Amino acid sequence: MQSIGERLEEARKRKGVTIREAAEATKIRGEYLNSFENNSFNINVPDIYVRGFLRSYSNFLKINADKVITDFNATLIGEAKTAKRDHREFFGRMELQQPLVTEESKAVGQSPSTATIEESRPITSDESDKQPNALPSFLQNIDKEVAIKVGIIAAAALLLLLVIIWVVKAIASGGAEPTPAPSSQMVPASQTAPAVEKETIVLIALGDVRVTVTERDSGRVLLNLFPMVAGQREPVEKTGPVKIDYTAGENLQVEVGGVAYSTGKTGPSYSTIP
């Protein structure tokens, strides 16, 4: 069965065009087309671009592009399997060191095969002291890149373990503190609520007047349009500033702390007592 490259080359020659003419027509670099015809698809671009180039070139040469792409995919799968097998063989292979024929072995007439057997036997504790730099052969064949990856994975695993330990300790030590028991001591009534200081003012009518008294802070009405006649005195208890509305300011006086004050106003108005 023809390979991809053979089909492409045969179709191009049958069409009677050169690599350069095909490159100008398909807008694909000539070196790529030449590599394809030589069954070399490793052109340092992603496989998806290689598939696009093969499809365009196949359509230009009027051959079955789907069949070419299918064969290309099969080639990739075969290369992946080969690389995987080589990788397994690399780690599974144990290479024996070449025997060294020394002058001493020549003198005693020891053959290379005998020397190899002698060197490959297990090293005793006495002999290991004499060979401090000896390493197992399989350690010498480990790829450096693989060793680096293994080291990175081990460091990441150790870091993850430390984080888990820290989280467990934080959860174990982060329990809710016990709620203190309520105190059995009695609290004096005088400490439960501060005493509110009350003050009494006296409204004095000099004539007919209606009065409304409202606490400024709470909005509570103490008197609401209370009618007063000349000579009438009306005491009012307050716990803060009050606003006094009246219908005739000239007919009203306010006594505060035993001192009577006039409103200084006539007609409907209001005054504020702190």
C-alpha positions as a printed NumPy array, in Angstrom:
array([[  0.   ,   0.   ,   0.   ],
       [  1.31 ,   3.415,  -0.908],
       [  2.349,   5.78 ,   1.862],
       [  0.993,   9.307,   2.178],
       [  4.132,  10.803,   0.685],
       [  4.12 ,   8.439,  -2.296],
       [  0.504,   9.287,  -3.086],
       [  1.154,  13.017,  -2.855],
       [  4.286,  12.859,  -5.016],
       [  2.614,  10.654,  -7.636],
       [ -0.434,  12.931,  -7.821],
       [  1.731,  16.045,  -8.151],
       [  3.794,  14.567, -10.95 ],
       [  0.647,  13.341, -12.655],
       [ -0.681,  16.907, -12.447],
       [  2.585,  18.121, -13.947],
       [  3.491,  20.769, -11.351],
       [  6.605,  21.361,  -9.31 ],
       [  6.866,  21.781,  -5.569],
       [  7.31 ,  25.507,  -6.061],
       [  4.207,  25.803,  -8.253],
       [  2.179,  23.765,  -5.769],
       [  3.371,  25.982,  -2.91 ],
       [  2.313,  29.135,  -4.794],
       [ -1.102,  27.642,  -5.561],
       [ -1.842,  26.315,  -2.058],
       [ -0.054,  29.113,  -0.124],
       [  1.823,  26.385,   1.795],
       [  5.598,  26.614,   2.207],
       [  7.477,  24.452,  -0.252],
       [  9.629,  22.884,   2.462],
       [  6.456,  21.632,   4.155],
       [  5.19 ,  20.07 ,   0.928],
       [  8.563,  18.46 ,   0.328],
       [  8.534,  17.027,   3.874],
       [  5.03 ,  15.626,   3.336],
       [  6.113,  13.824,   0.167],
       [  9.021,  12.355,   2.155],
       [  6.579,  11.109,   4.819],
       [  8.023,  13.544,   7.346],
       [  5.268,  15.374,   9.218],
       [  7.288,  16.798,  12.093],
       [  7.48 ,  20.398,  10.82 ],
       [  7.387,  22.087,  14.249],
       [  3.729,  23.163,  14.027],
       [  0.681,  21.764,  15.896],
       [ -0.933,  18.658,  14.403],
       [ -4.118,  20.56 ,  13.603],
       [ -2.155,  22.768,  11.177],
       [ -0.51 ,  19.716,   9.648],
       [ -3.969,  18.23 ,   8.994],
       [ -5.077,  21.488,   7.383],
       [ -2.012,  21.58 ,   5.115],
       [ -2.522,  17.947,   4.092],
       [ -6.198,  18.554,   3.309],
       [ -5.444,  21.651,   1.202],
       [ -2.628,  19.902,  -0.664],
       [ -4.783,  16.81 ,  -1.276],
       [ -7.653,  18.917,  -2.614],
       [ -5.227,  20.737,  -4.895],
       [ -3.908,  17.425,  -6.234],
       [ -7.506,  16.083,  -6.483],
       [ -6.952,  13.014,  -4.309],
       [ -9.079,  11.752,  -1.424],
       [ -8.279,  14.192,   1.385],
       [-10.239,  12.223,   4.026],
       [ -8.161,   9.1  ,   3.292],
       [ -4.939,  11.107,   3.666],
       [ -6.066,  12.582,   7.016],
       [ -7.084,   9.104,   8.251],
       [ -3.68 ,   7.678,   7.349],
       [ -1.976,  10.649,   9.029],
       [ -3.934,  10.043,  12.26 ],
       [ -2.97 ,   6.372,  12.128],
       [  0.673,   7.421,  11.76 ],
       [  0.414,   9.603,  14.871],
       [ -1.118,   6.749,  16.869],
       [  1.663,   4.396,  15.749],
       [  4.343,   6.902,  16.735],
       [  2.718,   7.38 ,  20.149],
       [  2.676,   3.623,  20.772],
       [  6.309,   3.321,  19.719],
       [  7.341,   6.174,  22.017],
       [  5.443,   4.595,  24.919],
       [  7.09 ,   1.218,  24.314],
       [ 10.54 ,   2.797,  24.128],
       [  9.816,   4.639,  27.369],
       [  8.931,   1.393,  29.149],
       [ 11.983,  -0.33 ,  27.761],
       [ 14.143,   2.538,  28.967],
       [ 13.095,   2.073,  32.596],
       [ 12.976,  -1.728,  32.382],
       [ 16.4  ,  -2.181,  30.905],
       [ 19.281,  -3.094,  33.201],
       [ 22.586,  -2.569,  31.503],
       [ 25.539,  -4.533,  32.814],
       [ 28.879,  -2.779,  33.119],
       [ 31.602,  -3.948,  30.82 ],
       [ 34.215,  -6.103,  32.611],
       [ 37.575,  -4.531,  33.178],
       [ 40.544,  -6.712,  32.343],
       [ 43.3  ,  -5.664,  34.71 ],
       [ 46.936,  -6.605,  34.71 ],
       [ 46.252,  -8.678,  37.825],
       [ 43.568, -10.713,  36.078],
       [ 45.934, -11.331,  33.149],
       [ 48.627, -12.471,  35.544],
       [ 46.407, -15.072,  37.183],
       [ 44.932, -16.107,  33.861],
       [ 41.409, -14.974,  34.694],
       [ 39.147, -14.724,  31.631],
       [ 36.868, -11.672,  31.014],
       [ 33.756, -13.758,  31.6  ],
       [ 35.077, -14.871,  34.991],
       [ 35.92 , -11.29 ,  35.924],
       [ 32.434, -10.213,  34.98 ],
       [ 30.896, -12.852,  37.229],
       [ 33.2  , -11.887,  40.043],
       [ 32.34 ,  -8.166,  39.701],
       [ 28.6  ,  -8.731,  39.408],
       [ 28.294, -10.728,  42.652],
       [ 26.85 ,  -8.91 ,  45.71 ],
       [ 29.303,  -6.647,  47.532],
       [ 29.879,  -7.563,  51.13 ],
       [ 30.026,  -5.019,  53.946],
       [ 33.838,  -5.152,  53.911],
       [ 33.985,  -4.553,  50.193],
       [ 31.404,  -1.735,  50.335],
       [ 33.748,   0.242,  52.579],
       [ 36.338,   0.023,  49.865],
       [ 33.885,   1.27 ,  47.185],
       [ 32.191,   4.38 ,  48.623],
       [ 31.34 ,   5.824,  45.196],
       [ 29.749,   2.676,  43.74 ],
       [ 26.121,   3.19 ,  42.629],
       [ 23.571,   0.698,  41.285],
       [ 23.61 ,   0.689,  37.513],
       [ 19.913,   1.501,  37.16 ],
       [ 20.428,   4.791,  39.079],
       [ 22.954,   5.841,  36.483],
       [ 20.431,   5.364,  33.699],
       [ 17.579,   7.472,  35.148],
       [ 16.765,  10.419,  32.933],
       [ 17.471,  13.75 ,  34.628],
       [ 14.197,  15.244,  33.451],
       [ 12.218,  12.386,  34.993],
       [ 14.119,  12.819,  38.263],
       [ 13.267,  16.538,  38.324],
       [  9.567,  15.802,  37.737],
       [  9.548,  13.218,  40.519],
       [ 11.17 ,  15.738,  42.858],
       [  8.575,  18.4  ,  42.017],
       [  5.707,  15.959,  42.618],
       [  7.202,  14.909,  45.965],
       [  7.601,  18.546,  47.054],
       [  3.998,  19.337,  46.066],
       [  2.744,  16.308,  48.006],
       [  4.708,  17.385,  51.085],
       [  3.332,  20.934,  50.842],
       [ -0.225,  19.6  ,  50.535],
       [  0.311,  17.411,  53.606],
       [  1.546,  20.4  ,  55.62 ],
       [ -1.502,  22.45 ,  54.576],
       [ -3.859,  19.631,  55.632],
       [ -2.146,  19.355,  59.022],
       [ -2.409,  23.121,  59.525],
       [ -6.133,  23.118,  58.651],
       [ -6.828,  20.222,  61.036],
       [ -5.016,  22.018,  63.871],
       [ -6.893,  25.255,  63.143],
       [-10.242,  23.449,  63.263],
       [ -9.305,  21.618,  66.459],
       [ -8.236,  24.814,  68.249],
       [-10.999,  27.044,  66.867],
       [-13.894,  25.709,  68.97 ],
       [-16.379,  28.092,  70.514],
       [-15.447,  29.432,  73.922],
       [-17.744,  28.311,  76.774],
       [-20.49 ,  30.73 ,  77.652],
       [-19.973,  32.09 ,  81.151],
       [-22.682,  31.165,  83.644],
       [-25.001,  33.977,  84.631],
       [-23.955,  35.731,  87.8  ],
       [-26.027,  34.999,  90.887],
       [-25.288,  38.383,  92.422],
       [-28.203,  40.768,  92.712],
       [-27.896,  44.076,  90.879],
       [-29.199,  47.062,  92.796],
       [-32.312,  48.596,  91.284],
       [-30.58 ,  51.949,  91.147],
       [-28.094,  50.478,  88.639],
       [-30.66 ,  48.915,  86.334],
       [-31.732,  52.224,  84.806],
       [-30.383,  55.711,  85.321],
       [-32.754,  58.059,  87.121],
       [-34.459,  60.56 ,  84.829],
       [-34.298,  64.074,  86.227],
       [-37.65 ,  65.821,  86.041],
       [-38.246,  69.539,  86.133],
       [-41.485,  71.403,  86.72 ],
       [-42.364,  74.596,  84.901],
       [-45.477,  76.674,  85.554],
       [-47.6  ,  78.257,  82.837],
       [-49.205,  81.562,  84.033],
       [-52.152,  83.046,  82.082],
       [-52.492,  86.828,  81.971],
       [-55.574,  86.516,  79.793],
       [-57.414,  83.96 ,  77.677],
       [-54.919,  81.704,  75.853],
       [-54.689,  78.121,  74.569],
       [-51.392,  76.287,  75.137],
       [-49.776,  73.137,  73.675],
       [-46.594,  71.728,  75.276],
       [-44.52 ,  69.069,  73.412],
       [-41.241,  67.384,  74.409],
       [-38.634,  68.129,  71.714],
       [-36.688,  64.861,  72.019],
       [-39.487,  62.295,  72.327],
       [-42.31 ,  64.182,  70.602],
       [-44.604,  63.392,  73.561],
       [-47.438,  65.919,  74.005],
       [-47.75 ,  67.143,  77.607],
       [-50.61 ,  69.596,  77.002],
       [-52.744,  69.792,  73.9  ],
       [-54.533,  73.138,  73.223],
       [-55.112,  73.535,  76.919],
       [-57.455,  76.544,  77.545],
       [-56.349,  78.982,  80.244],
       [-57.994,  82.138,  81.665],
       [-56.481,  85.16 ,  83.38 ],
       [-54.838,  84.322,  86.721],
       [-54.7  ,  80.545,  86.082],
       [-51.451,  78.665,  86.858],
       [-50.769,  75.237,  85.253],
       [-47.696,  73.173,  86.36 ],
       [-46.057,  70.928,  83.727],
       [-43.38 ,  68.264,  84.4  ],
       [-40.746,  67.828,  81.734],
       [-37.607,  65.652,  81.325],
       [-35.904,  67.691,  78.64 ],
       [-36.374,  70.599,  76.236],
       [-39.989,  71.454,  75.421],
       [-41.737,  73.524,  72.775],
       [-44.636,  75.693,  73.931],
       [-47.175,  76.742,  71.256],
       [-49.729,  79.402,  72.234],
       [-52.522,  81.41 ,  70.644],
       [-51.695,  84.76 ,  72.354],
       [-48.112,  85.291,  73.474],
       [-48.953,  88.519,  75.322],
       [-51.304,  86.588,  77.657],
       [-48.731,  83.935,  78.753],
       [-45.816,  83.761,  81.169],
       [-43.568,  80.769,  81.983],
       [-42.151,  80.305,  85.463],
       [-38.837,  78.391,  85.531],
       [-37.001,  77.833,  88.805],
       [-39.309,  80.268,  90.615],
       [-38.714,  83.079,  88.092],
       [-41.499,  84.147,  85.706],
       [-40.533,  84.961,  82.116],
       [-42.733,  86.613,  79.478],
       [-42.779,  85.196,  75.972],
       [-41.891,  88.567,  74.444],
       [-44.275,  87.765,  71.606],
       [-47.831,  88.679,  70.633],
       [-50.423,  86.593,  68.877],
       [-49.953,  82.961,  67.91 ],
       [-46.326,  81.785,  68.209],
       [-44.115,  79.423,  70.179],
       [-41.199,  79.408,  72.599],
       [-38.632,  76.782,  73.524],
       [-37.661,  75.999,  77.122],
       [-34.376,  74.008,  77.512]])
